[in-house]
């Protein structure tokens, strides 16, 4: 019931350190979309960035697109054998035609994440993100926000690979303020070459004005290869949720 036309135009330098792409999409019902991406390597840093615009009800074959939005993003990262660091921003707005009968929000996100290898067996990492949702009309309700930080420690030992993570967040969900914090222990066990075991233990506490919820969970994942060319696997999980009201 429609026709669509898509295309891309790109440019890359000879040393492959700079790359630029422009995509477009148009359909026979009048919908259009365009997104532009850049990728630059400057010294040890890699910078990626882009802008996009997608009309409402944009059509492409039988695929349901995430349309009716516009925005931009940036990513800057540096990687080495001992550490990685990434900084990013996102800005997105929906309801590009400013239809007052539909919710319109502007979402902005800034984050920084990194990790460092302390030695051959130990690594430390962290992520900090700040998300804000700005309601642009009455149909969108109230503003919201989410500030989150997490820190993890990874360790290789004779029993396997361990990862411990602690996280916390402040949440404002359209005026309903709350917080959450928790801890996660992921473990890959060195059991045998034919049987691999992984376990996860976690605890999370979520509190807001009216309620407090605690969630404890445990899970086991296994993969067994009793003979060559045949293996079977499975998982077992248990979750306990305690809600005050």
C-alpha positions as CSV (number, residue, x, y, z in Angstrom):
1,X,0.0,0.0,0.0
2,X,3.0,2.3,-0.2
3,X,6.4,2.8,-1.7
4,X,9.6,3.8,0.1
5,X,13.0,5.0,-1.0
6,X,16.1,4.9,1.2
7,X,19.7,5.9,0.5
8,X,23.0,6.7,2.0
9,X,25.9,8.9,1.0
10,X,29.3,8.6,2.7
11,X,32.8,10.0,2.7
12,X,35.9,8.5,4.3
13,X,39.4,9.9,4.3
14,X,42.3,7.9,3.0
15,X,43.7,7.2,6.4
16,X,40.2,6.1,7.6
17,X,40.4,8.4,10.6
18,X,37.4,10.5,9.5
19,X,34.1,9.1,8.3
20,X,30.8,10.9,7.5
21,X,27.5,9.4,6.5
22,X,24.1,10.9,5.5
23,X,21.0,8.7,5.4
24,X,17.6,9.5,4.1
25,X,14.2,7.8,3.9
26,X,11.1,8.9,2.0
27,X,7.7,7.3,1.5
28,X,4.9,7.8,-1.0
29,X,2.6,9.1,1.9
30,X,4.8,12.2,2.3
31,X,6.9,11.0,5.2
32,X,10.6,11.8,5.4
33,X,13.5,11.0,7.6
34,X,17.1,12.0,7.7
35,X,20.1,11.3,10.0
36,X,23.7,12.4,9.7
37,X,26.6,10.7,11.5
38,X,30.2,11.7,11.9
39,X,33.1,9.6,13.2
40,X,36.5,11.2,13.9
41,X,39.7,9.8,15.4
42,X,41.9,12.5,16.9
43,X,44.9,11.2,18.6
44,X,43.9,8.5,21.1
45,X,40.3,9.8,21.1
46,X,37.4,8.7,19.0
47,X,34.5,11.1,18.6
48,X,31.1,10.0,17.2
49,X,28.1,12.3,16.8
50,X,25.0,12.8,14.8
51,X,21.6,14.4,14.3
52,X,18.3,12.9,13.2
53,X,14.8,13.9,12.2
54,X,11.9,11.4,11.5
55,X,8.4,12.4,10.5
56,X,5.4,10.9,12.2
57,X,4.1,7.7,10.6
58,X,7.2,7.2,8.5
59,X,6.9,4.0,6.4
60,X,9.5,1.5,5.4
61,X,8.4,-1.9,4.0
62,X,6.5,-3.8,6.8
63,X,8.8,-2.6,9.6
64,X,7.3,-0.5,12.5
65,X,9.8,2.3,12.8
66,X,10.6,4.4,15.9
67,X,9.4,7.6,14.2
68,X,8.1,11.0,15.2
69,X,11.3,12.2,16.9
70,X,14.3,14.5,16.4
71,X,17.5,15.0,18.3
72,X,21.2,14.6,18.5
73,X,23.9,12.5,20.2
74,X,27.6,12.6,20.9
75,X,30.1,9.9,22.1
76,X,33.8,10.5,22.9
77,X,35.9,7.6,24.0
78,X,39.5,6.7,24.7
79,X,40.7,3.1,25.0
80,X,44.0,1.6,26.0
81,X,45.2,-1.7,27.4
82,X,44.8,-0.4,31.0
83,X,41.7,1.8,30.9
84,X,38.6,2.9,29.0
85,X,36.7,6.1,29.2
86,X,33.5,7.1,27.4
87,X,31.5,10.4,27.7
88,X,28.2,10.7,26.0
89,X,25.2,13.0,25.5
90,X,21.7,12.4,24.1
91,X,18.9,14.9,23.3
92,X,15.6,13.7,21.9
93,X,12.2,15.3,21.4
94,X,9.1,13.5,20.2
95,X,5.9,14.9,18.6
96,X,7.8,16.9,16.0
97,X,4.6,18.4,14.5
98,X,3.7,20.0,17.9
99,X,0.3,18.2,18.1
100,X,-1.3,19.5,21.3
101,X,-3.4,16.3,21.6
102,X,-0.3,14.1,21.9
103,X,2.3,14.1,24.6
104,X,5.5,16.0,23.8
105,X,8.6,15.4,25.9
106,X,12.2,16.4,25.5
107,X,14.7,13.9,27.0
108,X,18.3,14.7,27.7
109,X,20.9,12.4,29.1
110,X,24.6,12.9,30.0
111,X,26.8,10.0,31.1
112,X,30.4,9.1,31.8
113,X,31.6,5.5,32.2
114,X,35.0,4.0,32.6
115,X,37.1,1.2,33.9
116,X,40.7,0.6,34.8
117,X,42.7,-2.6,35.0
118,X,44.5,-2.4,38.4
119,X,46.5,-5.6,37.5
120,X,46.2,-8.7,35.4
121,X,43.4,-10.1,37.7
122,X,41.6,-7.0,39.0
123,X,39.6,-4.3,37.4
124,X,37.5,-1.4,38.7
125,X,34.8,0.6,36.9
126,X,32.1,3.1,37.4
127,X,29.2,4.8,35.5
128,X,27.4,8.1,36.3
129,X,24.4,9.2,34.3
130,X,22.0,12.1,34.6
131,X,18.6,11.9,32.8
132,X,16.0,14.6,32.6
133,X,12.6,14.5,31.0
134,X,11.0,17.9,30.2
135,X,7.2,17.9,29.6
136,X,6.6,20.2,26.6
137,X,2.8,20.3,26.8
138,X,-0.1,19.6,29.2
139,X,-0.7,16.1,27.7
140,X,2.8,15.0,28.7
141,X,2.2,15.6,32.4
142,X,5.0,16.7,34.7
143,X,8.8,16.7,34.4
144,X,10.9,13.8,35.5
145,X,14.5,12.8,36.2
146,X,16.8,9.9,37.0
147,X,20.3,10.3,38.5
148,X,22.2,7.0,38.7
149,X,25.7,5.9,39.8
150,X,27.2,2.4,39.9
151,X,30.6,1.1,40.8
152,X,31.9,-2.4,40.2
153,X,34.9,-4.5,41.0
154,X,35.9,-7.5,38.9
155,X,38.4,-10.2,40.0
156,X,39.9,-13.3,38.5
157,X,40.8,-16.1,40.9
158,X,41.2,-19.8,41.1
159,X,37.5,-20.3,41.6
160,X,36.6,-18.2,38.5
161,X,35.6,-14.7,37.5
162,X,33.8,-12.5,40.1
163,X,32.0,-9.2,39.6
164,X,30.6,-7.1,42.5
165,X,28.5,-4.0,41.7
166,X,26.9,-1.4,43.9
167,X,24.4,1.1,42.5
168,X,22.1,3.8,43.6
169,X,19.7,6.2,42.0
170,X,17.4,9.1,42.7
171,X,14.1,9.0,40.7
172,X,11.5,11.7,40.0
173,X,8.8,10.1,38.0
174,X,6.5,13.0,37.1
175,X,6.4,14.3,40.7
176,X,6.6,10.9,42.4
177,X,10.0,11.0,44.0
178,X,11.9,8.0,45.2
179,X,15.3,6.3,45.4
180,X,16.8,2.9,44.8
181,X,20.0,1.2,45.7
182,X,21.3,-2.4,45.5
183,X,24.2,-4.8,45.2
184,X,24.9,-7.5,42.6
185,X,27.3,-10.4,42.7
186,X,28.0,-12.2,39.4
187,X,30.2,-15.3,39.5
188,X,31.5,-17.6,36.8
189,X,32.8,-20.8,38.4
190,X,35.8,-22.8,37.2
191,X,34.3,-26.2,37.6
192,X,35.4,-28.4,34.7
193,X,35.9,-28.1,31.0
194,X,32.6,-30.0,30.3
195,X,30.5,-28.1,32.8
196,X,30.2,-24.3,33.2
197,X,28.3,-22.7,36.0
198,X,27.3,-19.1,36.5
199,X,25.5,-17.6,39.5
200,X,24.0,-14.2,40.3
201,X,22.9,-12.9,43.7
202,X,21.3,-9.5,44.0
203,X,19.5,-7.3,46.5
204,X,17.6,-4.1,45.6
205,X,15.6,-1.7,47.7
206,X,13.2,0.8,46.1
207,X,11.5,3.5,48.2
208,X,9.2,6.4,47.4
209,X,6.7,8.5,49.3
210,X,4.1,5.8,49.8
211,X,5.9,2.5,49.8
212,X,9.2,0.6,50.1
213,X,9.9,-2.5,48.1
214,X,12.8,-5.0,48.6
215,X,13.7,-7.5,45.9
216,X,16.1,-10.4,46.5
217,X,17.0,-12.8,43.7
218,X,19.3,-15.7,43.1
219,X,19.9,-17.5,39.7
220,X,22.0,-20.3,38.4
221,X,22.9,-20.9,34.7
222,X,24.7,-24.1,33.6
223,X,26.0,-25.6,30.4
224,X,27.0,-29.3,30.2
225,X,28.8,-31.1,27.4
226,X,28.8,-34.8,28.4
227,X,30.2,-36.0,25.0
228,X,31.6,-34.2,22.0
229,X,29.1,-32.5,19.6
230,X,26.3,-32.5,22.3
231,X,25.5,-30.2,25.1
232,X,22.5,-29.2,27.2
233,X,21.9,-26.1,29.3
234,X,19.4,-24.7,31.7
235,X,18.8,-22.1,34.4
236,X,17.1,-21.8,37.7
237,X,16.0,-18.5,39.3
238,X,14.3,-17.5,42.5
239,X,13.0,-14.0,43.4
240,X,11.5,-12.7,46.6
241,X,9.7,-9.4,46.6
242,X,8.6,-7.7,49.8
243,X,6.2,-4.8,49.5
244,X,5.3,-2.7,52.6
245,X,1.7,-2.1,51.6
